[in-house]
Each structure stands twice: as structure tokens, then as C-alpha cells.
Amino acid sequence: MIDYPEEGESSDKGKAPLVEEQTPMVEDQAPVVVDQLQIFQEALREQQEGLERQRTAHLNLESKVDGLVSNVGSLNDKFDQLLAFLKKP
């Protein structure tokens, strides 16, 4: 059965939900918060160092690939010269 508000009763429809008030930080919690902040800062620093290592490795790999591409181009040129030499009568 559907409940309809009685005449004169207010409805909860369209009202914002109640927000619980945050309890103020107790002084005993402060060291825990500081410890958590230090843990997060350390994790962030480690993540940044890892990203820097990846960036360096990527640049190193990119330069090696560029070198290989250059070598392949040089080998193609030499191969073309050999083919041209073999085709001469």
C-alpha cells in the first residue's frame, strides 16, 4: 500500500539529504594524520622517481631505435648498390 502524507504534513520529496557534521579533530589524532601525510608524501616521491626512471629508459630506448633505423637505411643503400653492380654487364 502506498503511503500518502496526510493533509498538512510535509513531504521529504525534493529535500536535500541531511549532512552529518564532521567531528573536530582530537589532538590525539594529530600524530596519526601527520604519519599518514608522511606516508603519502613518501609514496608520491617514490612514484615520481619511478616515472623519472621510466622517462629515462624510454629516451634511451628511443635513441637506440633511431640508431637501428639509421643502420637499416644504410644497409638498404648498400644492398641497392650491390644489386645495381650485379645487374651491370
C-alpha positions, -999 to 999 in steps of 0.1 A, spaced: 0 0 0 13 35 -8 15 60 20 5 95 11 12 123 35 -18 135 54 -31 169 46 -9 195 63 20 170 67 52 179 49 69 156 24 106 147 22 104 147 -16 128 173 -31 147 180 1 184 177 3 197 148 25 210 157 59 247 161 61 264 148 92 286 173 109 323 164 109 337 158 143 366 181 151 400 165 151 410 155 186 446 163 195 453 126 199 445 121 162 470 147 150 501 124 151 482 98 131 473 124 105 509 135 103 521 99 99 496 93 71 507 125 54 543 115 56 534 80 42 515 97 13 544 121 6 569 92 6 547 72 -18 543 102 -41 581 107 -41 587 71 -50 561 73 -77 578 104 -92 612 87 -91 597 57 -108 582 79 -135 616 96 -140 633 62 -144 607 52 -170 612 85 -188 650 80 -189 646 44 -201 622 55 -228 646 81 -241 674 56 -241 653 31 -260 641 58 -284 677 67 -292 686 31 -298 656 26 -321 667 58 -340 702 42 -344 688 10 -357 666 28 -382 696 47 -394 716 14 -398 687 -2 -417 687 28 -441 724 24 -446 721 -13 -453 693 -7 -478 715 17 -496 744 -8 -497 720 -35 -509 707 -13 -537 744 -6 -547 751 -43 -548 720 -50 -569 730 -23 -593 765 -37 -595 753 -72 -602 729 -60 -629 758 -44 -649 770 -64 -679 
